[in-house]
Structure formats: structure tokens, C-alpha cells
Amino acid sequence: MLRHFIDTQDFSKAELLDMIELTRRIKAADRQGCTPKLLQDASLAMIFEEPSTRTRVSFEVAMTELGGHALYLKPGEIHLGVRESMYDTAKVLSRMCDGIFARTLQHETIAELARHAEVPVLNGLTDYNHPTQVVCDVTTMIEHMPAGKKLEDLNVTFIGDATNVLSSLMLICSRLGMNFTHAAPVKYQAPAEWRQWAQENCQVSGGTVTITDDPVAAVKQADFIYTDLWWWVGQEDQIPERQAAFMPDYQVNLKLFEQAPAHCKFMHCLPASRGVEATDEVMDHPRSIIFDQSENRLHTEKGLLVYFLYPRMKRPSEELKAYHKGQIEAFIQTTRADK
């Protein structure tokens, strides 16, 4: 059955944990130089409407190390919904590639790609969500889980704007039964629709979601403090207003970080505006795990690519391969191609 990775809400707790466990097993293999070539000769079309460091590098390296190939399709390089319909683009790429990755400015763009594609489509970030990032984040939290706690015991606090990362993090944490808190000025808190989805998740999973404008109270029991940029693409004209609203109370600085338990770890999806949403003292603190997160993007992309592409891969027998090789070589010998 064809499935896409567009939103973590499309998957059960068990399925999400399977993705995370697969990621961890592939990472363990990678640590010993034994990454299996599970996607040998597979191709991934990578569509970017916005540039990226971690997302592009992680997907491209992941495909290479899994034995496949990734094609970087940069902004303006293909006719995405402009000179060619989204339907046609999805159909053409589906005939040529084993999977499609897309980072789009509008969520509807990737949703439409997925509606028409005949191969798995993976979401590398939209204006609404960033699901690959948060699978990576939970994987990282599991690696740094406080002694004696299990996943459902974790307290995760996000401080900052209601970004696409906040959306995805709140939804995956509530889906997995974790305790999630969002601290922000009222104007920049998670919208009602996101809260409703998260609360519905909690009714099934047993997790909790808290929204507050008190950052100190929000970190008191935190096992992980997470922050992100205070503005996104298209919000540049709001920067002075947003800085005034968030600074200084919602900046993750040493004073705020020290209000959390002594084992609390700091997280950021990067890129960061150092000295704005978080200070260097916190970002480079011994309990900062931001670069563990970044590395885990690579392992997560491997896990997700294998999870969605591997079951659909053709795996012919050696006998069938030899048969076709022989047929083609025999034909070549009867032509003038080698004369």
C-alpha cells in the first residue's frame, strides 16, 4: 500500500515508534561502518522551494549511504505548478524515481503532490509542519532520557513562537503520550486547532499539553527545553514587533535555563539566531544537545527512507538479473554498436 510521510498525525503511536526504532538500528549499524545498502540503485527526487543545510545534506547523504541516489531540484529548476501542473510533475517524477521529497512554502503544495504521486512523498518542511525534524527530536530525547524515566514520563517544554516545528513537536509528543508545554506571549501561542488535535491525541495516549505565558513555570519540571526562530519566511516585516514581544522573558538564556532541573537538556532544530531566541551560553552549554539533534537528522532520514521506500523496492533474483544481462549482451553483439 502506498503511504506518504506528510504529517505525524497520519500515523499511530506504534507506527511512529517503529520509525524511531528503525532509525536507531540503522544508526547503530552506521556507527560500525555497516550501513546496509537497503535502497541499492533507488532514486529520490528532492524538491526545494527554500534552501536548506541539514535537510538537504541529510537526505542526500542518507540516500548515498543506503546505496541510492538523490537528485537536488532547486528553486526554479523544475516547473512546479507554474509551467507544468502539479499533477503532471507528480506523475512524471513517479515514473522516474522511487520516492519524492519536498520542502515547500505552502503545505497545500506537498499535499497536492502526494495526492497525485504514485511513489512515497516525504515532507521536508512546510509553513505548517516539519515531521522529519520531530521524529529526529524524539529519537534524540530517547538517547538522552533521564535515568529511571520512560518516554511517557518525559516533560518537553517549547519556548517561543508557534512555528511549524512547534506544531509538529506538540503533535508527536501528545501522540506518544508525553507531557508537552508551550510557553509564549498569548499572541504567539499555538492556535486553537492545533491545541484541539493535541488534546485529542492526549485522550488516547494519556499525555498532557499545557499552554502558558509563564516561561519560568514552564521549565520547572522540564527534561528538555526546546526553542526555535521567532519569525519565519514572509514575517520579516514583523521582526521588531516579535523581538519586543519575546525579549527578554522568552529568550532561553542561562538565567532561565538554570530554573529547570539539573539534568535538563537544551534543544534547537537549527538554524539559530544566536543571541536572539537563545544565548551562546546555553547553545554551547554542556547540557546542550543541538548537534546530536543535527547528526540524528541523517540517521532519521535513513530510517524514514527505508521505512517508506524499501517495502516497494523490486528485489529480483540473481538468476533473473543474469538472464536479462545475457539477453542484452547478446543483442549488443548482433548490432553495429561495438563495431
Secondary structure, 3 states (H helix, E strand, C coil): CCCCECCHHHCCHHHHHHHHHHHHHHHHHHHCCCCCCCCCCCEEEEEECCCCCHHHHHHHHHHHHCCCEEEEECCCCCCECCCECHHHHHHHHHHHCCEEEEECCCHHHHHHHHHHCCCCEEECCCCCCCHHHHHHHHHHHHHCCCCCCCHHHCEEEEECCCCHHHHHHHHHHHHCCCEEEEECCHHHCCCHHHHHHHHHHHHHHCCEEEEECCHHHHHCCCCEEEECCCCCCCCHHHHHHHHHHHCCCCCECHHHHCCCCCCCEEEECCCCCECCCECHHHHCCCCECHHHHHHHHHHHHHHHHHHHHHHHCCCCCHHHHHHHHHHHHHHHHHCCCCC
